[in-house]
Amino acid sequence: MNDEGERKLLSINPNRPRLLIRGSRRLIFIPILMILILSAKCACAYSLPKLFNFNIKNALDEWQEKVFKNRVLYLAQPEQKGGHLLAKSKKACSGLIYKIKFDPQKYPMLSWKWKVIEFPNKNIGKNMKGGWLEQDDYAARVYIIFPSWLFMNIKCIEYVWDENLPKGKILTSPYFENIKLIVAESGKQNADQWVMEEHNIYEDYKQAFGKKPGYVGAIALMTDSDNTLSTAEALYTDIKVGYKK
């Protein structure tokens, strides 16, 4: 949908939750909605848990890339110890999406390892007009998407590593109120080293939205630095989704 189409959508029902037009094209959540809606009834059965360790050259063939503003370099590096995914952004915003369907009440656990090499320079963004929109860049993000046939009912949890926000803080996205950001890691003290994360997405969803989730429809990864006009770099590996503790 272009900017003019979005303006018409908002004018039809000005009371619906506002999608901020200026940032909608860079948001990973909105472009995948149609993919999830169209595939919701025909999602394939998956052998759980699903593990991604990027230890083969074609590891990204099963992921879909969505480009919003310039292109982030995503590169599987199987030659590195154990294999990992390199994500390097230069004033860019694009993400990787993997469609997978499962019940988070039965299989609530998600884990991964990430390493931040470079945080986006948010001091640059502070000198721009605006506020949080200009600060909404993160060296590393992991998304869990909960689809629905109704556009405004689609939900998303976004785990981020931020250098300033306190660990455990839950925020509402400046782009869409159905996206909740959870600060999974905070600060620079663990930068340039692997950090293991494990989260109960079922419990996190209830804490973020105040109710039980539906099924998971996709996961996604993103490293971005377009708002701050800076650079960011991170590594991801051992992503494991859909298992019991």
C-alpha positions as CSV (number, residue, x, y, z in Angstrom):
1,M,0.0,0.0,0.0
2,N,1.4,3.4,-0.9
3,D,1.2,6.6,1.2
4,E,-1.9,7.9,-0.6
5,G,-3.6,4.6,0.0
6,E,-2.8,4.7,3.7
7,R,-4.1,8.2,4.0
8,K,-7.4,7.1,2.5
9,L,-7.6,4.2,4.9
10,L,-7.1,6.5,7.8
11,S,-9.7,9.0,6.5
12,I,-12.3,6.2,6.2
13,N,-12.1,5.4,9.9
14,P,-10.1,8.0,11.8
15,N,-10.8,6.2,15.1
16,R,-9.0,3.0,14.2
17,P,-5.5,2.6,15.8
18,R,-3.3,4.8,13.9
19,L,-0.5,3.4,11.6
20,L,2.0,6.2,11.4
21,I,2.4,6.9,7.7
22,R,5.9,8.3,7.7
23,G,7.3,5.0,9.1
24,S,5.0,2.4,7.7
25,R,7.2,1.3,4.9
26,R,10.1,0.5,7.2
27,L,8.1,-1.6,9.6
28,I,8.7,-5.3,9.3
29,F,5.3,-6.1,10.8
30,I,3.0,-4.6,8.2
31,P,4.4,-6.0,5.0
32,I,4.2,-9.6,6.3
33,L,0.6,-9.3,7.2
34,M,-0.7,-10.2,3.8
35,I,1.6,-13.2,3.6
36,L,0.3,-14.5,6.9
37,I,-3.3,-13.8,6.1
38,L,-3.2,-15.5,2.8
39,S,-1.3,-18.5,4.1
40,A,-3.0,-18.9,7.5
41,K,-5.3,-21.8,6.4
42,C,-2.7,-23.6,4.4
43,A,0.2,-23.4,6.7
44,C,2.3,-26.6,6.7
45,A,2.8,-28.9,9.6
46,Y,6.3,-28.5,11.1
47,S,8.4,-30.8,13.0
48,L,9.0,-29.1,16.3
49,P,11.2,-27.8,17.7
50,K,12.6,-25.9,14.7
51,L,16.3,-25.1,14.9
52,F,18.2,-22.5,12.8
53,N,22.0,-22.4,13.3
54,F,23.0,-21.2,9.8
55,N,25.7,-23.9,9.4
56,I,25.1,-24.5,5.7
57,K,25.7,-22.1,2.7
58,N,22.0,-22.1,1.6
59,A,20.6,-21.7,5.1
60,L,18.8,-18.5,4.1
61,D,16.9,-20.2,1.2
62,E,14.0,-21.0,3.5
63,W,13.7,-17.4,4.7
64,Q,12.0,-14.5,2.9
65,E,13.6,-11.1,2.8
66,K,11.6,-7.9,3.0
67,V,13.3,-4.6,2.1
68,F,11.8,-1.4,3.5
69,K,14.6,1.2,3.2
70,N,17.8,0.1,1.5
71,R,19.1,-3.4,2.1
72,V,20.7,-4.9,5.2
73,L,23.5,-7.4,4.5
74,Y,22.3,-10.8,5.8
75,L,24.9,-13.5,5.2
76,A,25.0,-17.1,6.5
77,Q,28.5,-17.9,7.6
78,P,28.7,-21.7,8.0
79,E,32.5,-21.6,7.9
80,Q,32.5,-19.9,11.3
81,K,32.5,-22.1,14.5
82,G,29.0,-23.7,14.6
83,G,27.7,-21.3,11.9
84,H,25.9,-18.0,12.4
85,L,24.0,-15.3,10.6
86,L,25.8,-12.0,9.9
87,A,23.5,-8.9,9.8
88,K,25.1,-5.6,8.8
89,S,23.1,-2.4,8.3
90,K,24.3,0.9,6.8
91,K,21.4,3.4,6.9
92,A,19.2,0.5,6.0
93,C,16.1,-1.5,7.1
94,S,15.2,-4.9,5.9
95,G,14.3,-8.1,7.6
96,L,14.2,-11.9,7.3
97,I,10.9,-13.8,7.7
98,Y,10.2,-17.5,8.3
99,K,6.7,-18.8,8.2
100,I,5.9,-21.4,10.8
101,K,2.7,-22.4,12.5
102,F,2.4,-23.8,16.1
103,D,0.4,-23.4,19.3
104,P,2.5,-21.4,21.8
105,Q,0.4,-22.8,24.7
106,K,1.7,-26.3,23.9
107,Y,5.1,-25.2,22.7
108,P,5.9,-21.9,24.5
109,M,9.7,-21.7,24.4
110,L,11.9,-19.7,22.2
111,S,15.7,-19.4,22.5
112,W,18.6,-17.9,20.5
113,K,22.1,-16.6,20.7
114,W,23.1,-13.1,19.5
115,K,26.1,-10.9,19.5
116,V,26.1,-7.2,18.9
117,I,29.2,-5.9,17.1
118,E,27.9,-2.3,16.7
119,F,24.9,-0.4,18.0
120,P,23.2,2.2,15.9
121,N,24.2,5.7,16.9
122,K,21.1,7.1,18.5
123,N,22.9,10.3,19.4
124,I,22.5,11.2,15.7
125,G,18.8,10.6,15.9
126,K,18.5,12.9,18.9
127,N,19.5,15.8,16.8
128,M,16.7,15.2,14.4
129,K,13.1,16.4,14.6
130,G,10.7,14.0,16.4
131,G,11.3,11.5,19.1
132,W,11.0,7.8,19.5
133,L,10.5,7.3,15.7
134,E,14.0,8.6,15.1
135,Q,15.3,6.3,17.9
136,D,13.6,3.1,16.7
137,D,16.7,1.4,15.5
138,Y,18.1,-1.7,17.1
139,A,21.3,-3.7,16.5
140,A,19.3,-6.9,16.9
141,R,15.6,-7.9,16.9
142,V,13.7,-11.2,17.1
143,Y,10.0,-11.2,16.2
144,I,7.2,-13.6,17.0
145,I,4.1,-12.9,14.9
146,F,0.5,-14.0,15.8
147,P,-1.7,-13.7,12.6
148,S,-5.4,-13.2,12.3
149,W,-7.8,-12.9,9.4
150,L,-8.7,-9.4,10.8
151,F,-5.8,-7.0,10.1
152,M,-6.2,-5.0,13.3
153,N,-6.1,-8.2,15.4
154,I,-2.7,-9.3,14.3
155,K,-0.2,-9.1,17.2
156,C,3.5,-9.2,17.4
157,I,6.2,-9.5,20.1
158,E,9.5,-8.0,19.3
159,Y,12.6,-8.9,21.5
160,V,15.3,-6.3,21.2
161,W,18.8,-5.6,22.5
162,D,19.0,-1.9,23.4
163,E,22.0,-0.1,24.9
164,N,19.9,2.2,27.1
165,L,16.5,0.8,27.9
166,P,16.3,-1.5,31.0
167,K,16.1,-5.2,30.6
168,G,12.6,-6.6,30.9
169,K,10.9,-3.3,30.0
170,I,7.8,-3.7,27.7
171,L,7.0,-0.9,25.3
172,T,4.4,-0.3,22.6
173,S,5.7,0.3,19.1
174,P,5.5,3.9,17.8
175,Y,4.2,2.4,14.6
176,F,1.4,0.1,15.7
177,E,-0.2,-0.5,19.1
178,N,-0.4,-4.3,18.5
179,I,3.4,-4.6,18.5
180,K,5.0,-4.9,21.9
181,L,8.7,-4.5,22.3
182,I,10.4,-6.5,25.1
183,V,13.9,-5.5,26.0
184,A,15.6,-8.9,26.2
185,E,19.1,-7.5,26.6
186,S,20.4,-4.1,27.7
187,G,23.6,-2.2,27.7
188,K,27.0,-2.5,26.1
189,Q,28.7,-4.6,28.8
190,N,28.0,-7.8,26.9
191,A,28.7,-6.4,23.4
192,D,31.0,-8.3,21.2
193,Q,30.3,-11.6,23.0
194,W,27.6,-14.3,22.5
195,V,24.6,-13.9,24.8
196,M,22.0,-16.7,25.2
197,E,18.4,-15.8,25.5
198,E,15.4,-18.0,26.4
199,H,11.8,-16.8,26.6
200,N,8.4,-18.2,27.2
201,I,6.5,-16.5,24.4
202,Y,3.1,-17.7,25.8
203,E,3.7,-15.9,29.2
204,D,5.4,-12.9,27.5
205,Y,2.3,-12.4,25.3
206,K,0.0,-12.5,28.3
207,Q,2.1,-10.0,30.1
208,A,2.3,-7.7,27.1
209,F,-1.3,-7.9,25.9
210,G,-3.2,-9.0,29.0
211,K,-4.7,-12.1,27.4
212,K,-3.8,-15.5,25.9
213,P,-2.3,-15.6,22.4
214,G,-3.5,-17.4,19.3
215,Y,-1.2,-19.5,17.2
216,V,2.2,-18.4,16.0
217,G,2.4,-17.7,12.2
218,A,5.9,-16.6,11.7
219,I,9.2,-15.5,13.2
220,A,11.5,-12.8,11.9
221,L,14.9,-11.2,12.4
222,M,16.1,-7.7,11.8
223,T,19.0,-5.4,12.3
224,D,18.4,-1.8,11.3
225,S,19.9,1.7,11.4
226,D,17.8,3.7,8.9
227,N,16.2,6.1,11.3
228,T,19.5,7.1,12.9
229,L,21.3,7.3,9.6
230,S,24.1,5.2,11.1
231,T,25.4,1.7,11.0
232,A,24.7,-1.5,13.1
233,E,26.0,-5.0,13.1
234,A,25.0,-8.2,14.9
235,L,25.3,-12.0,14.7
236,Y,22.5,-14.6,15.3
237,T,22.7,-18.3,15.8
238,D,21.1,-21.3,17.5
239,I,17.5,-20.0,17.1
240,K,15.2,-22.7,18.5
241,V,11.4,-22.2,18.4
242,G,8.5,-24.4,19.4
243,Y,9.5,-26.5,22.4
244,K,8.6,-27.2,26.0
245,K,10.8,-26.3,28.9
